[in-house]
Amino acid sequence: MYFDFEAGNKAYKLRLTTKAIMALESKIGCNPMMIFGTGNRVPTVTEMIHVFHNSLTQFHHGITFDGATAIFDTWLEEGHTPTDFINIIIGIYRASGIIPNTDETNEGAENEKN
């Protein structure tokens, strides 16, 4: 499973493997779910980029943190906002099994692939 993401007319498959989750935990200093606090917190851009970068490693080898930042910048230039990226993170977490994929009507679920 993976989450489809597009930026700059390029498609990316996003998924966090166990190894990528462990690397992410080291970088952000907590469980990936904790970037949302108790549901009352918006993740920092740094946290979002770390999630994004680590989710790229399964299917897109060789993209550096700076490369992930450039892709994120391209996505922002297309008219998105950092808070829009929260739905992308939720899609990544669902595709990676971090949170349940409860039903197909949830926003972002239409982008998940088996």
MMTF fields as JSON, N, C-alpha, C and O atoms, coordinates in Angstrom:
{
  "mmtfVersion": "1.0.0",
  "mmtfProducer": "UNKNOWN",
  "numBonds": 455,
  "numAtoms": 456,
  "numGroups": 114,
  "numChains": 1,
  "numModels": 1,
  "chainsPerModel": [1],
  "groupsPerChain": [114],
  "chainIdList": ["A"],
  "bondAtomList": [4, 2, 8, 6, 12, 10, 16, 14, 20, 18, 24, 22, 28, 26, 32, 30, 36, 34, 40, 38, 44, 42, 48, 46, 52, 50, 56, 54, 60, 58, 64, 62, 68, 66, 72, 70, 76, 74, 80, 78, 84, 82, 88, 86, 92, 90, 96, 94, 100, 98, 104, 102, 108, 106, 112, 110, 116, 114, 120, 118, 124, 122, 128, 126, 132, 130, 136, 134, 140, 138, 144, 142, 148, 146, 152, 150, 156, 154, 160, 158, 164, 162, 168, 166, 172, 170, 176, 174, 180, 178, 184, 182, 188, 186, 192, 190, 196, 194, 200, 198, 204, 202, 208, 206, 212, 210, 216, 214, 220, 218, 224, 222, 228, 226, 232, 230, 236, 234, 240, 238, 244, 242, 248, 246, 252, 250, 256, 254, 260, 258, 264, 262, 268, 266, 272, 270, 276, 274, 280, 278, 284, 282, 288, 286, 292, 290, 296, 294, 300, 298, 304, 302, 308, 306, 312, 310, 316, 314, 320, 318, 324, 322, 328, 326, 332, 330, 336, 334, 340, 338, 344, 342, 348, 346, 352, 350, 356, 354, 360, 358, 364, 362, 368, 366, 372, 370, 376, 374, 380, 378, 384, 382, 388, 386, 392, 390, 396, 394, 400, 398, 404, 402, 408, 406, 412, 410, 416, 414, 420, 418, 424, 422, 428, 426, 432, 430, 436, 434, 440, 438, 444, 442, 448, 446, 452, 450],
  "bondOrderList": [1, 1, 1, 1, 1, 1, 1, 1, 1, 1, 1, 1, 1, 1, 1, 1, 1, 1, 1, 1, 1, 1, 1, 1, 1, 1, 1, 1, 1, 1, 1, 1, 1, 1, 1, 1, 1, 1, 1, 1, 1, 1, 1, 1, 1, 1, 1, 1, 1, 1, 1, 1, 1, 1, 1, 1, 1, 1, 1, 1, 1, 1, 1, 1, 1, 1, 1, 1, 1, 1, 1, 1, 1, 1, 1, 1, 1, 1, 1, 1, 1, 1, 1, 1, 1, 1, 1, 1, 1, 1, 1, 1, 1, 1, 1, 1, 1, 1, 1, 1, 1, 1, 1, 1, 1, 1, 1, 1, 1, 1, 1, 1, 1],
  "groupList": [{"groupName": "MET", "atomNameList": ["N", "CA", "C", "O"], "elementList": ["N", "C", "C", "O"], "formalChargeList": [0, 0, 0, 0], "bondAtomList": [1, 0, 2, 1, 3, 2], "bondOrderList": [1, 1, 2], "singleLetterCode": "M", "chemCompType": "L-PEPTIDE LINKING"}, {"groupName": "TYR", "atomNameList": ["N", "CA", "C", "O"], "elementList": ["N", "C", "C", "O"], "formalChargeList": [0, 0, 0, 0], "bondAtomList": [1, 0, 2, 1, 3, 2], "bondOrderList": [1, 1, 2], "singleLetterCode": "Y", "chemCompType": "L-PEPTIDE LINKING"}, {"groupName": "PHE", "atomNameList": ["N", "CA", "C", "O"], "elementList": ["N", "C", "C", "O"], "formalChargeList": [0, 0, 0, 0], "bondAtomList": [1, 0, 2, 1, 3, 2], "bondOrderList": [1, 1, 2], "singleLetterCode": "F", "chemCompType": "L-PEPTIDE LINKING"}, {"groupName": "ASP", "atomNameList": ["N", "CA", "C", "O"], "elementList": ["N", "C", "C", "O"], "formalChargeList": [0, 0, 0, 0], "bondAtomList": [1, 0, 2, 1, 3, 2], "bondOrderList": [1, 1, 2], "singleLetterCode": "D", "chemCompType": "L-PEPTIDE LINKING"}, {"groupName": "GLU", "atomNameList": ["N", "CA", "C", "O"], "elementList": ["N", "C", "C", "O"], "formalChargeList": [0, 0, 0, 0], "bondAtomList": [1, 0, 2, 1, 3, 2], "bondOrderList": [1, 1, 2], "singleLetterCode": "E", "chemCompType": "L-PEPTIDE LINKING"}, {"groupName": "ALA", "atomNameList": ["N", "CA", "C", "O"], "elementList": ["N", "C", "C", "O"], "formalChargeList": [0, 0, 0, 0], "bondAtomList": [1, 0, 2, 1, 3, 2], "bondOrderList": [1, 1, 2], "singleLetterCode": "A", "chemCompType": "L-PEPTIDE LINKING"}, {"groupName": "GLY", "atomNameList": ["N", "CA", "C", "O"], "elementList": ["N", "C", "C", "O"], "formalChargeList": [0, 0, 0, 0], "bondAtomList": [1, 0, 2, 1, 3, 2], "bondOrderList": [1, 1, 2], "singleLetterCode": "G", "chemCompType": "PEPTIDE LINKING"}, {"groupName": "ASN", "atomNameList": ["N", "CA", "C", "O"], "elementList": ["N", "C", "C", "O"], "formalChargeList": [0, 0, 0, 0], "bondAtomList": [1, 0, 2, 1, 3, 2], "bondOrderList": [1, 1, 2], "singleLetterCode": "N", "chemCompType": "L-PEPTIDE LINKING"}, {"groupName": "LYS", "atomNameList": ["N", "CA", "C", "O"], "elementList": ["N", "C", "C", "O"], "formalChargeList": [0, 0, 0, 0], "bondAtomList": [1, 0, 2, 1, 3, 2], "bondOrderList": [1, 1, 2], "singleLetterCode": "K", "chemCompType": "L-PEPTIDE LINKING"}, {"groupName": "LEU", "atomNameList": ["N", "CA", "C", "O"], "elementList": ["N", "C", "C", "O"], "formalChargeList": [0, 0, 0, 0], "bondAtomList": [1, 0, 2, 1, 3, 2], "bondOrderList": [1, 1, 2], "singleLetterCode": "L", "chemCompType": "L-PEPTIDE LINKING"}, {"groupName": "ARG", "atomNameList": ["N", "CA", "C", "O"], "elementList": ["N", "C", "C", "O"], "formalChargeList": [0, 0, 0, 0], "bondAtomList": [1, 0, 2, 1, 3, 2], "bondOrderList": [1, 1, 2], "singleLetterCode": "R", "chemCompType": "L-PEPTIDE LINKING"}, {"groupName": "THR", "atomNameList": ["N", "CA", "C", "O"], "elementList": ["N", "C", "C", "O"], "formalChargeList": [0, 0, 0, 0], "bondAtomList": [1, 0, 2, 1, 3, 2], "bondOrderList": [1, 1, 2], "singleLetterCode": "T", "chemCompType": "L-PEPTIDE LINKING"}, {"groupName": "ILE", "atomNameList": ["N", "CA", "C", "O"], "elementList": ["N", "C", "C", "O"], "formalChargeList": [0, 0, 0, 0], "bondAtomList": [1, 0, 2, 1, 3, 2], "bondOrderList": [1, 1, 2], "singleLetterCode": "I", "chemCompType": "L-PEPTIDE LINKING"}, {"groupName": "SER", "atomNameList": ["N", "CA", "C", "O"], "elementList": ["N", "C", "C", "O"], "formalChargeList": [0, 0, 0, 0], "bondAtomList": [1, 0, 2, 1, 3, 2], "bondOrderList": [1, 1, 2], "singleLetterCode": "S", "chemCompType": "L-PEPTIDE LINKING"}, {"groupName": "CYS", "atomNameList": ["N", "CA", "C", "O"], "elementList": ["N", "C", "C", "O"], "formalChargeList": [0, 0, 0, 0], "bondAtomList": [1, 0, 2, 1, 3, 2], "bondOrderList": [1, 1, 2], "singleLetterCode": "C", "chemCompType": "L-PEPTIDE LINKING"}, {"groupName": "PRO", "atomNameList": ["N", "CA", "C", "O"], "elementList": ["N", "C", "C", "O"], "formalChargeList": [0, 0, 0, 0], "bondAtomList": [1, 0, 2, 1, 3, 2], "bondOrderList": [1, 1, 2], "singleLetterCode": "P", "chemCompType": "L-PEPTIDE LINKING"}, {"groupName": "VAL", "atomNameList": ["N", "CA", "C", "O"], "elementList": ["N", "C", "C", "O"], "formalChargeList": [0, 0, 0, 0], "bondAtomList": [1, 0, 2, 1, 3, 2], "bondOrderList": [1, 1, 2], "singleLetterCode": "V", "chemCompType": "L-PEPTIDE LINKING"}, {"groupName": "HIS", "atomNameList": ["N", "CA", "C", "O"], "elementList": ["N", "C", "C", "O"], "formalChargeList": [0, 0, 0, 0], "bondAtomList": [1, 0, 2, 1, 3, 2], "bondOrderList": [1, 1, 2], "singleLetterCode": "H", "chemCompType": "L-PEPTIDE LINKING"}, {"groupName": "GLN", "atomNameList": ["N", "CA", "C", "O"], "elementList": ["N", "C", "C", "O"], "formalChargeList": [0, 0, 0, 0], "bondAtomList": [1, 0, 2, 1, 3, 2], "bondOrderList": [1, 1, 2], "singleLetterCode": "Q", "chemCompType": "L-PEPTIDE LINKING"}, {"groupName": "TRP", "atomNameList": ["N", "CA", "C", "O"], "elementList": ["N", "C", "C", "O"], "formalChargeList": [0, 0, 0, 0], "bondAtomList": [1, 0, 2, 1, 3, 2], "bondOrderList": [1, 1, 2], "singleLetterCode": "W", "chemCompType": "L-PEPTIDE LINKING"}],
  "groupTypeList": [0, 1, 2, 3, 2, 4, 5, 6, 7, 8, 5, 1, 8, 9, 10, 9, 11, 11, 8, 5, 12, 0, 5, 9, 4, 13, 8, 12, 6, 14, 7, 15, 0, 0, 12, 2, 6, 11, 6, 7, 10, 16, 15, 11, 16, 11, 4, 0, 12, 17, 16, 2, 17, 7, 13, 9, 11, 18, 2, 17, 17, 6, 12, 11, 2, 3, 6, 5, 11, 5, 12, 2, 3, 11, 19, 9, 4, 4, 6, 17, 11, 15, 11, 3, 2, 12, 7, 12, 12, 12, 6, 12, 1, 10, 5, 13, 6, 12, 12, 15, 7, 11, 3, 4, 11, 7, 4, 6, 5, 4, 7, 4, 8, 7],
  "groupIdList": [1, 2, 3, 4, 5, 6, 7, 8, 9, 10, 11, 12, 13, 14, 15, 16, 17, 18, 19, 20, 21, 22, 23, 24, 25, 26, 27, 28, 29, 30, 31, 32, 33, 34, 35, 36, 37, 38, 39, 40, 41, 42, 43, 44, 45, 46, 47, 48, 49, 50, 51, 52, 53, 54, 55, 56, 57, 58, 59, 60, 61, 62, 63, 64, 65, 66, 67, 68, 69, 70, 71, 72, 73, 74, 75, 76, 77, 78, 79, 80, 81, 82, 83, 84, 85, 86, 87, 88, 89, 90, 91, 92, 93, 94, 95, 96, 97, 98, 99, 100, 101, 102, 103, 104, 105, 106, 107, 108, 109, 110, 111, 112, 113, 114],
  "secStructList": [7, 3, 3, 3, 3, 3, 3, 6, 6, 3, 3, 3, 3, 3, 7, 7, 7, 2, 2, 2, 2, 2, 2, 2, 2, 2, 2, 2, 1, 1, 7, 4, 4, 4, 4, 4, 6, 6, 6, 6, 7, 7, 7, 7, 2, 2, 2, 2, 2, 2, 2, 2, 2, 2, 2, 2, 6, 6, 6, 1, 6, 6, 7, 7, 2, 2, 2, 2, 2, 2, 2, 2, 2, 2, 2, 2, 2, 6, 6, 7, 7, 4, 4, 4, 2, 2, 2, 2, 2, 2, 2, 2, 2, 2, 2, 6, 6, 1, 1, 7, 7, 7, 7, 6, 6, 1, 6, 6, 4, 4, 4, 3, 3, 7],
  "xCoordList": [0.832, 0.0, 0.88, 2.001, 0.351, 1.043, 0.019, -1.139, 0.45, -0.395, 0.143, 1.331, -0.717, -0.322, -0.217, -1.077, 0.85, 1.079, 1.657, 2.522, 1.192, 1.709, 2.174, 1.535, 3.3, 3.838, 4.697, 5.508, 4.525, 5.333, 5.168, 6.139, 3.955, 3.656, 4.416, 4.62, 4.832, 5.487, 4.674, 4.149, 4.575, 3.832, 4.809, 5.889, 4.401, 5.205, 4.328, 3.146, 4.922, 4.262, 4.842, 6.052, 3.977, 4.432, 4.001, 2.838, 4.944, 4.677, 5.792, 6.964, 5.408, 6.386, 6.535, 5.588, 7.709, 8.026, 8.439, 8.6, 8.608, 9.058, 10.394, 10.582, 11.307, 12.618, 12.477, 13.153, 11.603, 11.386, 10.724, 11.025, 9.823, 9.181, 10.216, 10.21, 11.096, 12.141, 13.065, 13.436, 13.435, 14.263, 13.519, 14.101, 12.223, 11.396, 11.331, 11.472, 11.118, 11.072, 12.37, 12.345, 13.498, 14.79, 14.89, 15.433, 14.368, 14.473, 13.531, 13.902, 12.31, 11.339, 11.265, 10.635, 11.909, 11.997, 10.732, 10.573, 9.825, 8.591, 7.926, 8.352, 6.883, 6.051, 5.455, 5.07, 5.367, 4.833, 3.437, 3.116, 2.617, 1.279, 1.336, 0.415, 2.396, 2.487, 2.677, 2.584, 2.942, 3.06, 1.721, 1.669, 0.639, -0.688, -1.092, -2.191, -0.213, -0.558, -1.745, -1.761, -2.735, -3.967, -5.063, -6.254, -4.632, -5.576, -5.756, -6.569, -4.997, -5.13, -3.898, -3.715, -3.061, -1.786, -1.58, -1.865, -1.089, -0.707, 0.791, 1.577, 1.194, 2.62, 3.426, 2.914, 4.68, 5.559, 5.896, 5.745, 6.347, 6.771, 7.935, 8.01, 8.828, 9.954, 9.46, 9.956, 8.498, 7.937, 7.273, 7.424, 6.541, 5.872, 6.881, 6.679, 7.962, 8.977, 9.667, 9.989, 9.891, 10.49, 9.575, 10.049, 8.276, 7.325, 7.373, 7.465, 7.312, 7.33, 8.608, 8.553, 9.747, 11.024, 11.119, 11.501, 10.777, 10.866, 9.859, 10.11, 8.727, 7.736, 8.154, 7.607, 9.091, 9.601, 10.593, 10.785, 11.221, 12.357, 12.0, 12.859, 10.79, 10.407, 10.439, 10.941, 9.909, 9.765, 10.644, 10.786, 11.23, 12.003, 13.373, 13.628, 14.224, 15.562, 16.376, 16.29, 17.148, 18.077, 17.556, 18.307, 16.275, 15.786, 16.241, 15.891, 17.014, 17.555, 16.506, 15.434, 16.838, 15.955, 15.759, 14.646, 16.851, 16.743, 15.865, 15.109, 15.962, 15.109, 13.644, 12.78, 13.362, 11.987, 11.467, 10.301, 12.335, 11.95, 11.619, 10.658, 12.397, 12.141, 10.809, 10.06, 10.519, 9.23, 8.086, 7.078, 8.238, 7.231, 7.035, 5.901, 8.132, 8.037, 7.273, 6.456, 7.53, 6.806, 5.318, 4.488, 4.989, 3.59, 2.934, 1.793, 3.653, 3.13, 2.912, 1.915, 3.853, 3.745, 2.539, 2.083, 2.027, 0.838, -0.456, -1.551, -0.321, -1.49, -1.926, -2.966, -1.139, -1.466, -0.855, -0.004, -1.3, -0.764, -0.19, -0.532, 0.676, 1.192, 0.081, 0.201, -0.984, -2.062, -2.791, -3.374, -2.767, -3.325, -2.558, -3.108, -1.295, -0.45, -0.858, -0.462, -1.635, -2.108, -2.879, -2.724, -3.709, -4.45, -3.512, -3.805, -2.397, -1.405, -0.777, -0.624, -0.418, 0.165, -0.812, -0.42, -2.068, -3.079, -3.166, -3.276, -3.118, -3.115, -1.895, -2.001, -0.736, 0.499, 0.364, 0.701, -0.129, -0.281, -1.264, -1.035, -2.346, -3.308, -2.671, -2.789, -1.995, -1.371, -0.271, 0.045, 0.306, 1.412, 0.957, 1.773, -0.332, -0.858, -0.655, -0.843, -0.278, -0.09, -1.442, -1.62, -2.386, -3.767, -4.657, -4.3, -5.81, -6.677, -7.241, -7.508, -7.413, -8.087, -9.552, -10.009, -10.295, -11.627, -12.672, -13.437, -12.716, -13.642, -13.227, -12.448, -13.739, -13.323, -13.862, -13.488, -14.734, -15.257, -14.36, -14.549, -13.379, -12.466, -11.631, -11.189, -11.413, -10.616, -9.23, -8.597, -8.763, -7.448, -7.482, -6.551, -8.54, -8.599, -8.646, -8.179, -9.199, -9.278, -7.903, -7.765, -6.89, -5.549, -4.757, -3.668, -5.282, -4.546, -4.683, -5.745, -3.605, -3.566, -3.227, -2.514, -3.727, -3.381, -2.187, -1.739],
  "yCoordList": [-1.179, 0.0, 1.247, 1.24, 2.294, 3.576, 4.677, 4.41, 5.907, 7.075, 7.841, 8.16, 8.136, 8.909, 10.39, 10.944, 11.019, 12.448, 13.027, 12.411, 14.198, 14.854, 16.263, 16.989, 16.63, 17.984, 18.226, 17.378, 19.366, 19.702, 18.713, 18.379, 18.244, 17.269, 15.957, 15.236, 15.65, 14.378, 13.634, 14.236, 12.333, 11.494, 10.798, 10.358, 10.713, 10.056, 9.069, 9.322, 7.941, 6.95, 7.096, 6.983, 7.347, 7.615, 6.492, 6.089, 5.996, 4.941, 4.94, 5.127, 4.728, 4.592, 3.12, 2.496, 2.57, 1.22, 1.282, 2.369, 0.133, 0.102, 0.822, 1.606, 0.559, 1.214, 2.733, 3.491, 3.171, 4.61, 5.239, 6.381, 4.502, 5.016, 5.175, 6.171, 4.201, 4.288, 5.48, 6.192, 5.699, 6.853, 8.151, 9.113, 8.172, 9.357, 9.643, 10.794, 8.612, 8.799, 9.417, 10.287, 8.974, 9.54, 11.012, 11.811, 11.371, 12.755, 13.706, 14.84, 13.242, 14.146, 13.966, 14.766, 12.916, 12.714, 12.189, 12.295, 11.62, 11.087, 10.144, 10.019, 9.488, 8.67, 9.575, 10.703, 9.122, 9.976, 10.547, 11.642, 9.825, 10.339, 11.573, 12.39, 11.709, 12.801, 14.168, 15.191, 14.203, 15.512, 16.246, 17.448, 15.522, 16.144, 16.422, 16.92, 16.105, 16.262, 15.377, 14.194, 15.952, 15.217, 15.621, 15.543, 16.048, 16.499, 18.004, 18.542, 18.677, 20.127, 20.875, 22.051, 20.204, 20.79, 20.603, 19.54, 21.637, 21.554, 21.253, 21.954, 20.215, 19.896, 21.061, 21.858, 21.145, 22.157, 21.756, 20.595, 22.714, 22.409, 21.426, 20.527, 21.579, 20.655, 19.231, 18.302, 19.049, 17.714, 17.165, 15.989, 18.028, 17.593, 17.137, 16.118, 17.888, 17.527, 16.22, 15.402, 16.024, 14.762, 13.582, 12.55, 13.717, 12.659, 12.427, 11.287, 13.499, 13.407, 12.729, 11.794, 13.204, 12.653, 11.16, 10.371, 10.774, 9.365, 8.513, 7.331, 9.086, 8.321, 8.143, 7.285, 8.92, 8.795, 7.642, 7.147, 7.214, 6.29, 4.916, 4.281, 4.436, 3.111, 3.01, 2.028, 4.014, 3.948, 4.927, 4.796, 5.899, 6.953, 7.096, 8.05, 6.14, 6.116, 7.318, 7.732, 7.859, 8.914, 10.33, 11.284, 10.493, 11.864, 12.285, 11.659, 13.338, 13.85, 14.676, 14.964, 15.05, 15.932, 17.249, 17.77, 17.782, 19.016, 18.807, 19.699, 17.641, 17.316, 17.262, 17.753, 16.657, 16.601, 18.004, 18.306, 18.854, 20.246, 20.962, 21.728, 20.722, 21.343, 20.855, 21.639, 19.564, 19.033, 19.683, 20.065, 19.81, 20.464, 21.915, 22.387, 22.623, 24.005, 24.068, 24.967, 23.129, 23.076, 22.893, 23.559, 21.991, 21.73, 23.002, 23.315, 23.726, 24.986, 26.017, 26.738, 26.078, 27.024, 26.727, 27.599, 25.52, 25.139, 25.588, 25.284, 26.307, 26.886, 26.221, 26.57, 25.261, 24.584, 25.334, 26.206, 24.984, 25.576, 24.459, 23.291, 24.815, 23.785, 23.03, 21.824, 23.715, 22.998, 22.023, 21.048, 22.27, 21.303, 19.977, 18.915, 20.056, 18.856, 17.892, 16.726, 18.352, 17.464, 16.291, 15.155, 16.552, 15.463, 14.493, 13.299, 14.985, 14.115, 13.207, 12.006, 13.777, 12.985, 11.904, 10.755, 12.266, 11.28, 10.163, 8.992, 10.509, 9.501, 8.597, 7.386, 9.185, 8.401, 7.448, 6.269, 7.968, 7.15, 6.001, 4.887, 6.258, 5.19, 4.137, 2.941, 4.581, 3.649, 2.83, 1.726, 3.369, 2.711, 1.884, 1.222, 1.914, 1.142, 1.784, 1.13, 3.042, 3.738, 4.064, 3.97, 4.444, 4.642, 3.803, 3.534, 3.393, 2.541, 3.284, 4.484, 2.548, 3.068, 2.72, 1.677, 3.593, 3.265, 3.099, 2.135, 4.025, 3.841, 4.69, 5.632, 4.365, 5.025, 6.443, 7.145, 6.882, 8.24, 9.26, 10.464, 8.791, 9.717, 10.444, 9.849, 11.717, 12.511, 11.924, 11.593, 11.798, 11.252, 9.758, 9.222, 9.075, 7.628, 7.25, 6.176, 8.111, 7.782, 7.718, 7.186, 8.246, 8.223, 6.999, 6.76, 6.213, 5.057, 3.891, 3.671, 3.157, 2.013, 0.758, 0.832, -0.376, -1.655, -2.261, -3.34],
  "zCoordList": [0.0, 0.0, 0.0, 0.507, -0.57, -0.583, -0.795, -1.117, -0.612, -0.806, -2.006, -2.059, -2.962, -4.141, -3.792, -3.107, -4.277, -4.048, -5.326, -5.949, -5.721, -6.916, -6.592, -5.83, -7.187, -7.087, -8.316, -8.687, -8.941, -10.108, -11.247, -11.926, -11.461, -12.517, -12.361, -13.338, -11.151, -10.868, -9.819, -8.882, -9.984, -9.049, -8.099, -8.496, -6.849, -5.823, -5.065, -4.829, -4.687, -3.85, -2.449, -2.254, -1.486, -0.124, 0.811, 0.82, 1.593, 2.567, 3.607, 3.283, 4.847, 5.917, 6.273, 6.75, 6.045, 6.48, 7.951, 8.507, 8.571, 9.966, 10.113, 11.043, 9.207, 9.254, 9.107, 9.803, 8.205, 8.006, 9.227, 9.576, 9.88, 11.099, 12.205, 12.928, 12.337, 13.357, 13.097, 14.03, 11.84, 11.492, 11.778, 12.281, 11.454, 11.713, 13.206, 13.621, 14.02, 15.476, 15.985, 16.855, 15.449, 15.861, 15.495, 16.259, 14.33, 13.865, 14.603, 14.905, 14.893, 15.522, 17.036, 17.728, 17.549, 18.991, 19.645, 20.861, 18.848, 19.417, 18.428, 17.279, 18.891, 18.02, 16.94, 17.247, 15.688, 14.622, 14.903, 14.442, 15.642, 15.97, 16.868, 16.858, 17.632, 18.6, 17.946, 18.625, 16.641, 15.993, 15.991, 15.731, 16.281, 16.37, 17.81, 18.057, 18.773, 20.184, 20.5, 20.158, 21.152, 21.437, 20.451, 20.751, 19.283, 18.262, 18.263, 17.511, 19.107, 19.254, 18.756, 19.069, 17.991, 17.58, 16.085, 15.535, 15.443, 14.034, 13.995, 14.632, 13.252, 13.179, 12.604, 11.817, 13.006, 12.435, 11.0, 10.621, 10.219, 8.849, 8.889, 8.05, 9.833, 9.967, 10.184, 9.547, 11.068, 11.308, 10.034, 9.703, 9.333, 8.107, 7.06, 6.399, 6.91, 5.925, 6.323, 5.461, 7.608, 8.054, 7.731, 7.257, 7.978, 7.627, 6.12, 5.666, 5.354, 3.894, 3.398, 2.599, 3.874, 3.425, 3.734, 2.871, 4.948, 5.319, 4.557, 4.326, 4.162, 3.399, 1.94, 1.247, 1.472, 0.105, -0.057, -1.167, 1.032, 0.936, 0.375, -0.237, 0.554, 0.083, -1.439, -1.986, -2.12, -3.578, -4.352, -5.567, -3.671, -4.349, -3.674, -2.939, -3.942, -3.348, -3.815, -4.972, -2.918, -3.285, -3.137, -3.34, -2.785, -2.558, -1.167, -0.167, -1.121, 0.135, 0.871, 0.339, 2.102, 2.872, 2.118, 2.042, 1.561, 0.773, -0.456, -0.839, -1.069, -2.212, -1.814, -2.54, -0.648, -0.151, 0.135, -0.118, 0.663, 0.927, -0.38, -0.438, -1.415, -2.727, -3.311, -3.893, -3.155, -3.633, -2.869, -3.463, -1.557, -0.72, -1.168, -1.259, -1.446, -1.938, -3.252, -3.452, -4.142, -5.415, -5.162, -5.78, -4.256, -3.906, -3.342, -3.682, -2.489, -1.943, -3.056, -3.056, -4.001, -5.123, -6.009, -6.749, -5.938, -6.702, -6.023, -6.496, -4.921, -4.265, -2.975, -2.415, -2.495, -1.248, -0.076, -0.252, 1.117, 2.339, 3.211, 3.029, 4.151, 5.055, 5.8, 6.018, 6.189, 6.881, 5.952, 6.426, 4.639, 3.69, 3.755, 3.465, 4.134, 4.158, 5.266, 5.241, 6.229, 7.295, 6.695, 7.146, 5.684, 5.035, 4.327, 4.248, 3.816, 3.182, 4.239, 4.019, 5.374, 6.46, 6.911, 7.114, 7.066, 7.465, 6.424, 6.787, 5.139, 4.082, 4.154, 3.961, 4.43, 4.583, 5.77, 5.671, 6.886, 8.088, 7.849, 8.319, 7.128, 6.814, 5.919, 6.182, 4.859, 3.918, 4.587, 4.144, 5.646, 6.342, 7.535, 8.177, 7.835, 8.957, 10.311, 11.337, 10.337, 11.617, 12.236, 13.451, 11.394, 11.84, 10.929, 9.782, 11.437, 10.613, 9.418, 9.474, 8.351, 7.166, 7.35, 6.882, 8.035, 8.517, 7.425, 7.445, 6.47, 5.35, 4.176, 4.323, 3.026, 1.786, 1.645, 0.706, 2.555, 2.443, 3.125, 2.953, 3.901, 4.564, 3.536, 2.554, 3.753, 2.814, 2.704, 3.707, 1.469, 1.213, 0.936, 0.336, 1.363, 1.17, -0.299, -0.677, -1.125, -2.551, -3.193, -4.295, -2.533, -3.084, -2.656, -3.179, -1.71, -1.215, -2.187, -2.769, -2.349, -3.254, -2.457, -1.456, -2.89, -2.256, -2.932, -2.545]
}
